[in-house]
Amino acid sequence: MSRTPPVDPAPIGAGAESNELARLTISVDQGVVRAALEGEIDISNVGAIASELHALPNDALGLVLDLQETTFIDSSAVALLYGMRERLRRRGQALRVVVPLASSPRRVLELTGYETGGPLDVDVASATQAIRAVAGSPAP
């Protein structure tokens, strides 16, 4: 069973020429939180995104950060991912990042060595399954 927010995904950040930079959608499926980010993550909106992601419930098995629809990340987004991975690790929760193979965000994460601390996933299902396997929770 999946729980989605009762309202439309929230726009995060705004530029002078556009009404939003990113859209964040959060859902929970059997203890695994999925946060899907669409658009761009940069210094102008990373704080708002971080606030939403830091609200992860303590009883969640982990977080799947879905960047399949993310078109751009800068160094502030990379720092957020490193920080989230460490924060969740200290809480006994896992972070899995889903990012397409040929995408610009994946290339940035590869160049910064993000994968040395944990793999990047290519789909939400495998990321969710990996979190459940680490937590010892049966697959649905």
C-alpha positions as CSV (number, residue, x, y, z in Angstrom):
1,M,0.0,0.0,0.0
2,S,1.3,3.4,-0.9
3,R,0.6,6.6,0.9
4,T,0.8,9.9,-1.1
5,P,0.4,13.4,0.1
6,P,-3.2,14.7,0.0
7,V,-2.1,17.7,-2.1
8,D,-0.2,18.2,-5.3
9,P,3.6,17.9,-5.1
10,A,5.0,21.1,-3.7
11,P,7.1,23.4,-5.9
12,I,10.4,24.3,-4.3
13,G,12.4,27.4,-5.3
14,A,11.5,30.0,-7.8
15,G,13.5,31.8,-10.4
16,A,12.7,35.2,-11.9
17,E,11.6,33.7,-15.2
18,S,10.0,30.4,-13.9
19,N,7.5,29.6,-11.3
20,E,9.5,26.7,-9.8
21,L,12.8,24.9,-10.0
22,A,11.9,21.6,-8.4
23,R,8.9,19.6,-7.4
24,L,9.1,17.1,-4.5
25,T,6.7,14.3,-4.0
26,I,7.0,12.1,-0.9
27,S,5.2,8.8,-0.4
28,V,5.6,5.8,2.0
29,D,5.4,2.2,1.1
30,Q,5.7,-0.4,3.9
31,G,8.2,1.6,5.9
32,V,10.3,2.9,2.9
33,V,10.0,6.6,2.1
34,R,10.3,7.6,-1.5
35,A,11.1,11.2,-2.3
36,A,10.9,12.0,-6.0
37,L,12.5,15.2,-7.2
38,E,11.6,16.7,-10.5
39,G,13.6,19.6,-12.0
40,E,16.7,21.3,-10.7
41,I,18.4,21.2,-7.4
42,D,20.8,24.0,-6.7
43,I,21.9,26.5,-4.0
44,S,18.6,28.4,-4.3
45,N,16.4,25.5,-3.3
46,V,18.5,23.0,-1.6
47,G,17.7,24.3,1.9
48,A,13.9,23.8,1.4
49,I,14.6,20.3,0.0
50,A,16.8,19.5,2.9
51,S,14.1,20.5,5.4
52,E,11.6,18.2,3.7
53,L,14.0,15.3,3.6
54,H,15.2,15.8,7.2
55,A,11.6,15.2,8.3
56,L,11.9,11.5,7.6
57,P,10.2,9.5,10.3
58,N,12.5,7.7,12.8
59,D,10.6,4.5,12.3
60,A,11.1,4.4,8.5
61,L,13.4,1.7,7.1
62,G,15.1,4.2,4.8
63,L,14.8,6.7,2.0
64,V,14.8,6.2,-1.7
65,L,15.7,9.5,-3.3
66,D,14.4,9.3,-6.8
67,L,16.3,11.6,-9.2
68,Q,14.9,10.1,-12.4
69,E,13.2,13.4,-13.3
70,T,16.0,15.6,-12.0
71,T,17.7,17.5,-14.7
72,F,20.4,19.4,-12.8
73,I,22.3,19.2,-9.5
74,D,25.1,21.4,-8.3
75,S,27.6,21.1,-5.5
76,S,25.1,22.1,-2.9
77,A,22.9,19.1,-3.9
78,V,25.9,16.8,-3.8
79,A,26.7,18.0,-0.3
80,L,23.0,17.4,0.7
81,L,23.3,13.8,-0.5
82,Y,26.5,13.2,1.4
83,G,25.0,14.7,4.5
84,M,21.8,12.8,4.2
85,R,23.6,9.5,3.8
86,E,25.6,10.1,7.0
87,R,22.6,11.4,8.9
88,L,20.5,8.3,8.0
89,R,23.4,6.0,8.7
90,R,23.7,7.3,12.2
91,R,19.9,6.7,12.7
92,G,20.2,3.1,11.4
93,Q,18.4,4.0,8.2
94,A,19.5,3.5,4.6
95,L,19.6,6.0,1.7
96,R,19.4,4.7,-1.9
97,V,19.7,7.2,-4.7
98,V,17.9,6.4,-8.0
99,V,19.5,8.1,-11.0
100,P,19.4,7.2,-14.7
101,L,22.6,5.9,-16.2
102,A,23.1,8.5,-18.9
103,S,21.9,11.5,-16.9
104,S,23.7,14.7,-16.0
105,P,23.1,14.2,-12.2
106,R,24.6,10.7,-12.3
107,R,27.7,12.0,-14.0
108,V,28.1,14.7,-11.3
109,L,27.7,12.0,-8.6
110,E,30.2,9.8,-10.3
111,L,32.7,12.6,-10.7
112,T,32.4,13.5,-7.0
113,G,33.0,9.9,-5.9
114,Y,29.5,9.5,-4.3
115,E,29.4,5.8,-5.4
116,T,32.3,4.9,-3.1
117,G,30.0,5.2,-0.1
118,G,27.2,3.2,-1.7
119,P,25.8,2.3,-5.1
120,L,23.5,4.4,-7.3
121,D,20.4,2.6,-8.4
122,V,18.7,2.7,-11.8
123,D,15.2,2.0,-10.6
124,V,13.0,2.6,-7.6
125,A,12.0,-1.1,-7.2
126,S,15.6,-2.3,-6.8
127,A,16.4,0.6,-4.4
128,T,13.4,-0.2,-2.3
129,Q,14.2,-3.9,-2.3
130,A,17.8,-3.2,-1.2
131,I,16.6,-1.1,1.8
132,R,14.2,-3.9,2.8
133,A,17.0,-6.5,2.5
134,V,19.3,-4.5,4.8
135,A,16.5,-3.9,7.3
136,G,15.6,-7.6,7.2
137,S,12.1,-6.7,6.1
138,P,10.3,-9.1,3.7
139,A,9.6,-7.9,0.2
140,P,5.9,-7.3,-0.5
